[in-house]
Amino acid sequence: MSAEFNFDGEVALITGIGGALGSAVADAFLKADATVCGSDIIEPNTEDFLLSEPERVDFYQGDFSDEDDVAEVIDTVIADHGRLDYLLNIAGTWRGGTPIDETDVDTFDFLFDVNLKTMFLASKHAIPHLRDTEGAIVSVSARTSLEGGEGDGIYRATKAGVRLLTETIAEENLGSVRANAVMPSVIDTPMNREMMPDADTESWVDPRDIAAVILFLCSEAATVTSGAAVPVYGEV
């Protein structure tokens, strides 16, 4: 069974749009006829930028760990389109491989900036506009945020923070802005395949499948869902 959604006339802003998941989310919203705005720290003309149809997206370059950049991007989106309906906090990354006592503070700062601060700042500046449209926020947490684990505790902590901020935003905006998170495990991306060349990829989840869940969480089919952390890690 297939599901189709119509987001015609509505505006979605996707952070981290140049990555594999960000690109898949953009494709899903474009297919649903949304106006798609995207932001990333990298430019569309680089080889790391994976967006399949950049010409169909209004791109705003910015570092979403910098509050001035975030405010400027969101203000410009509003100036260009007059509204904001959906914020998709996709920007994020993974670092690990060392126990806490061997982890550099630079790694701590980097992961909290990329995974949690970007989500906080984007949400902070988008919420006033999302209240006007009774819109929605979907952010990316992680399955591993549910417990501690060896070697990537900082990453897990940032993704737990995403989940808790999601619950807080939902509680603070009852009846006006819905906020939910998705929790992937390992996503089947070029970066993950490069980092784990010997891994069994059979259970890895296609970014397009996660994008479909994100689209659903923004749709009218999910109007009674807010503050949720939705597993998207497949049948494992």
N, C-alpha and C positions, 0 to 999 in steps of 0.2 A: 504494500500500500504506500502510495506517495502522498505527501502533504505539500500544498502550495499556499503561499502567503502573499498578500498584496500590501506593499508599503509605499505605494505611489503617493507623492506629495510630502513624504516624511524624510527627515534628514538624520543620517547616522554618522557619527564620528568614531573612527577606528584608530586607536593608537597601536604602534608597532605594525603598521599595515604592510611593511616591506617583508616581513617574515612569512614563513610557511602558513602558520595559523592565521595571521592577519590577512594574508592574501585570500585564503579560503573563506574567511568571514566576509571580506569585500565581495567576492564572487557571489556568495549567498544573498547578500543584501541587494546587489545589482540585479540578480535574477528576480528578486521580489520587487523590482522597480523603485527602490529607494534612491534618494540622492545620497551618494557615498562621499564623505570627506575622510581623508586619511592623513595621519601624521606619523613621522618617523624621524629618527636622528640621521638616518642615511638618505641619500638622494636617489630618485628613481633610476638614474642612469648608471648605477653601479651594479656589478655582477651579483652582489649579495641581496639585491632588491628583487623579490620573487613575485611581485604583483603581476598577474597575467595580463590585465588590461588597464595599464596605468592611464591611458588616455580617457577612460571613462570615470576616473576618480578626480575629485578636486583635492590636490595635494598641498599640505601645509607643513613645511619642514620645521621641526622643533625638537628640543630636548625636554622631554616631559618630566625630568627631574629638576628642572629649572622653573620656578614659579612664574617668572616674567615671560618665558617662552609659552608656558601653558596659557596664561591669561591672554597673551597676544593671539595665539592660535584660536582659542575659543571665541574671543571677541571678533576676530576676522570671519570665522564661520557664521556667526550671527549676523554680521554686517552683510555678508555675501548672500545668505540664504533666508534670513529673517526668523529662523527658528532652529531648535535642536530637539530631536525626539529620542535619540538613542546614543548612549556612550558605551563603547565596547573597549574595555581596558585589556588589550591583548599584549601590550609591551611587557617583555619579561625574558629572563634567561636562566640558565642553570650553571652553577659552579660547585665543585666538590672534589672529593678525593683525599681530604686530610681531616684528622680529628680536630676538635676545637682547640686543643693546646698547640697545634701546629698551623692553625689558620691565620693568615695575615689579616690585620685590621682593614687593609685596603679591600680585601675580598668581602669582608663584612659590609663595609660602606658601599661598595659597588652593588652587591645584591639587594641591600635595602633600598638603594636609590632606584635601581632598575625595576625591581619587582613590586615594591610597596609604595615608595614615595611617588612614583608616576601615577599609580592608581589613586592615591590620596589627593594629589594635586589636580588631576583631571576631574575627579569626582567633585572636589571642592568648588571648582570654577564652573562646572557644568550644571550642578544641581539647581541653581536659581533659574536657569533656562529650561531645564527639564520639568520643573514645577509648572511652568507656563503651559507646557504641552502634555502634562501628565505622562511623562516618558519613562524610560527604563535604563538602568545600568546593568551590564553584565561584565564581570571581571573573571580573570583566570587564577584560580587557586591551584591546588594539586592534591592528589591522593595522599602523597607523603606528608602533607600538612597535618594529618590526623594523628601522627605519632612521631616520636623521635627516632633517629636512625643513625647508623654509623657512616661518617664521612661527608655528609651534606647537611648537617644540622642548621647551618645559617640559611641555606635555601629553604628548608622546611619551615623555619621560623618566619621567613618573609611571606611564604604562601599561607601560613596560619594567620598572619596579620591581614592578608587580603580577605580571608574568610570572615574574620571578626569585624573588620571595617565594613564589609558587605552587610552583615547582620545589623550593625549600628546604623548605617545609612538607611536600611529598610525601616528600622524602628523609628528613626527621626523623621521619616517622610511618609508615614502611613497615609494612604489615600491620595498621595500626590506623585510620588516617584517610587517605582518598584526597583529593587536592587537584588540581584542574584549572582551567584558564582558558579562556575563549572570546575570540576576537579578531574583533570586528566591524569593518567599515569605516564607512560612513554608514548609520545606522539611520533608518528612516522614522518620525520622531516629529513631533508638532506643533511642538516647539521648533526642530528642524532645518529644517522647511519655512518657519518664520518667519525664521530666520537666513539661509536661502539660497533666497529666493523665485523666483529665475530658474534654479535648478539643474534638471538632468534627473534626475527622481526614479525613472526606470525601473529603475535598477540598485540602488536603495536596498533594504535588507532589512527585512521586516516583523518587528517585535519578537516576534510570536508564533512565528516560525520559529526565532529565537534561543532563545526560552524552551523550545522542544521539544528542542533540543540540550542545554540545561542540565538538563532533566528526565532525559534519557537518561544524562548523565554522573553523575547521582545514583543511577541505577537499578542493579539487579543485572546488567543487560546490559553494564555498563561496569566490572565489578569488577576487571578486569585493566588498567584505564587510570588512571594517576596521574602527575602531573607534566607533563601534556600542555598545549599551547596550541593549541586547536582553531580553525581558520579558520571564521568564520561570515559571510563577506562576499559570498556569492552567486557567480554565474558571471561574475566580472569579473577 
